[in-house]
Amino acid sequence: MSFDSLGLSSEILAAVTEKGYKTPSLIQEKAIPVILQGKDILAAAQTGSGKTAGFVLPILQLLSKGKKAGPNKARTLILTPTRELAAQIYENVQTYSKYLDLKANVIFGGVKPNPQMMKLRRGTDVLVATPGRLLDLINQRAVSLNELEILVLDEADRMLDMGFIHDIKRIIKMLPPRRQTLLFSATFSAEIRKLAKQLVNNPVEISATPKNQAAPTIIHKVHPVDKSKKPALLVHLIKSQEWTQALVFTRTKHGANRLVKYIENNGITAAAIHGNKSQGARTRALAEFKANEIRILVATDIAARGIDIHQLPQVVNFELPNVAEDYVHRIGRTGRAGRTGNAVSLVCNDEFKDLSGIEKLIQSEIERVEVEGFKPVNVLPASNLAKKAKKPKKFSK
Ligand code: AMP
């Protein structure tokens, strides 16, 4: 299968070729022709599947045929959960539309609204937005969605996880009923299906998880350690195991900043991304990490969601998350698409309850490996699951 056979225009194909793509990914092969027909879709696709081009390319083609956007109107809305993801999608839209006469804009919180408002005046063919800032700007009449032609909900599951359901519902109420809707989500829980019911009309369901693709292999371990020794253990692991790059999760913004300083003082390049950093600083840190100029990226959970980093070899939980599900999200950052990834958690005695919650959720005991020289004084109790397994059953039927 080649891009030529998908029904895309020569202007779009030229931009795709320049980007260096030779063949469409599975989601692109399946979604592009259906979207070009004007149909709604429900697509199960992960970050890394090429889903962005899967919806952006056909949307650009549809838009290039219609009439231009009026002042303060938007023709397409792409809703995403995070600023980082919004910025990445916008970048993609600009790349793929370089030979078309279409206007794209991106709006998200954390930066001044005025420049965004000015840009919206001339009308927008493709608007990429996070829900909160979009609602602010709609309330200020900077943008109107009453002539919207296409709605994309990207990473719908994450948007729900992050509590955007009410914002999404408010936005949906402002849209014209006759429109094309594309919903992308990594998972299809009952909650997503419920949301989808209110949104899509007779959708084509698409799944891009190739059956023959090996499931990602993630090796995860716990290193029991005293709290005060965690920074030293982390640096020891980076150096002794020669990690090329790692994403390290901390619970707090201050913790992230402190840890970056510690790592840098040990001669290793590092940067933090979290909600207190300016958008510019976050984008810069991510770009430097992707370009391999920074070895260690330290992030809080919210900041890390939606970041487009693929096939990370190493993820570290410097502290365990309070919410057990976040553990699964965090370690899912490694071992994508059939590659092996490593996830390690530095766990102190205080965190036993969090560890038990995670093991209960994933229904398995995480292997514990003590590192020489870092054996904890405050011992981490044995896993609750292990205790349960050893207990003889009280009754037998
Ligand atoms: P996404 O899942 O949309 O975040 O895309 C994942 C990565 O794959 C991005 O870095 C894209 O630039 C890249 N990509 C998308 N489509 C293709 C393709 N057909 N061939 C090669 N790389 C692609």
Residues whose N, C-alpha, C, O or C-beta is under 5 A from the ligand:
A	BS01	AMP	Y21 K22 T23 P24 S25 Q46 T47 G48 S49 G50 K51 T52 A53 D308
